[in-house]
Amino acid sequence: MSRRALLMIAVFSVLASNSFAAPVTGWTVVNPSTGAATTKPLTNQSTNSPILGNGTEDSAAVVALYASISGPTDGAPDVSLANGEQVTLSGFATMSGIVSSIEQFRWGLFQESSAPINAIDWTGYMASNSSNSGGGALRAKTAGDGTTFAQSGNGVTIATSQDGDEFIDETYHFSMTVSRFDNEVAVDASLTNADDWTQEWRNVIVAPPTAVTFNFNRVGFLAGSGMHANRISFSNIDVTTSPIETVALRVYADGPNAGLVEIVNNQLESFEIEYYEILSAGSLNHSDWTSLDQQEGTDQDLEGWEEAAGNNATVLSEYRLFSSQSIAPDSTLSLGKAFDVGSPQDLRFFVGLTDGAYLRGVVEYVSDGLAGDFNADSAVDAADYVTWRKGFGTSHIDDDLDLWRTNFARKVAGGRMVISSLPEPSTIISALAAFVMVGSSGRIWMQRLRHPS
């Protein structure tokens, strides 16, 4: 089996181990203003397709509906996002007998951090419907405000929506994804139906001091009084947790490669990018940034990468106007030592794709560089021996060679140290002793060694 196939299997195994999808069951209905129990009709509460109301007038109005993500808990999160992970709530809601109204249907992901289980003082994110091209908002809720999760008055509005049309009897697909990027989250949400009724929010950043939570154990819905709903039939409600499908920015915070910044594709498929942007309050090292434009050499203007105007310690960005850059799985694009070592680790990273999508990338700070990687290409191989021979670390040259021997055939891939199948270092040293000074033929051999077929 090829090394590429083995790598793909290994990466897939990691992704699978960090992902889960589970239906949400065990529903409770309460008064949305007080959190007290209500007598509103609810059936199928032990499934992920509960039915609110029985078809009589207003039997599905003035009610909040919620459930635990994986069974009742006393505050421990059922989902706890690490950097680079996301959680998605999705499902369908079929409306019956409703009156078109603004922000009367709401859905969201929450964390209840204290017993007893009720609808009060949850932290999380909630979206609401628009109607006739008006209304609709995305809000962050804060624990300790004394209100139920379904109330909007004490929530912080983080984005508004002017999409959609008249909100009528129809089947709607709802979704909400919360993605963690270091100490911030990005919230995406949408509400759509088969008749092109659409409202959506994309990449809404939530950062301190606004309430930020990475933990979730509840999902919740509101059917407000203004809807006058007779029945809302939910179906296929589930919560999925998975790694974020995007490229990453690897930053070496210390070690031999301290300051090095790389764009990394940790995914199973190639990414085609035509723009990237790194933002910071002042932690970027513009003078040691090696742009992709610089690495291209003397190409014509607008032929490949172009540095954007105004790059400095707060922003580094480049673009391609007429083509894109493909980043294959398990590959990197080096940007030189663009991080100011010792500065706050506050980088934000964004990429533009060829289909017009604008993605936020994960920033990974590597706390221990790869010793022996003298040419800073994230791999310890024969090329590093050549760099060493040319004078790297002359004050401790034997110690440096020991580092190279120890870590030979190791590389950083997907933020993890892996071992490749290159020959033993002693074999490489013997071969290089004969070929390192032989000119062009030696360079061709070196190239083949670095990229064995």
Sequence and secondary structure as in RCSB ss.txt:
>XXXX:A:sequence
MSRRALLMIAVFSVLASNSFAAPVTGWTVVNPSTGAATTKPLTNQSTNSPILGNGTEDSAAVVALYASISGPTDG
APDVSLANGEQVTLSGFATMSGIVSSIEQFRWGLFQESSAPINAIDWTGYMASNSSNSGGGALRAKTAGDGTTFA
QSGNGVTIATSQDGDEFIDETYHFSMTVSRFDNEVAVDASLTNADDWTQEWRNVIVAPPTAVTFNFNRVGFLAGS
GMHANRISFSNIDVTTSPIETVALRVYADGPNAGLVEIVNNQLESFEIEYYEILSAGSLNHSDWTSLDQQEGTDQ
DLEGWEEAAGNNATVLSEYRLFSSQSIAPDSTLSLGKAFDVGSPQDLRFFVGLTDGAYLRGVVEYVSDGLAGDFN
ADSAVDAADYVTWRKGFGTSHIDDDLDLWRTNFARKVAGGRMVISSLPEPSTIISALAAFVMVGSSGRIWMQRLR
HPS
>XXXX:A:secstr
  HHHHHHHHHHHHHHHT EEEE   EEEE TTT  B    EE TTSSS EE  SSTTTTSSEEEEEESSS  SS
  SEE  TTEEEEEEEEEEEES    SS EEEEEEE  SSS SSBS EEEEEE EETTEE EEEEE TTSSSBTT
  TTSEEEEE        SSEEEEEEEEEEETTEEEEEEEEEETTS EEEEEEEEE TTS    EE EEEEEE G
GG  SEEEEEEEEEEEEE  S EEEEE SSTTTT EEEE  SSS EEEEEEEEE SS B GGGB  HHHHH S  
TTTS EE TT SSSEEEEE SS  EEE TT EEE BS B TTS    EEEEEETTS EEEEEEEEESS  TT TT
 SSB SHHHHHHHHTTTTGGGHHHHHHHHHHHTTEEEETTEEEE     HHHHHHHHHHHTTSTHHHHHHHHHHH
S  
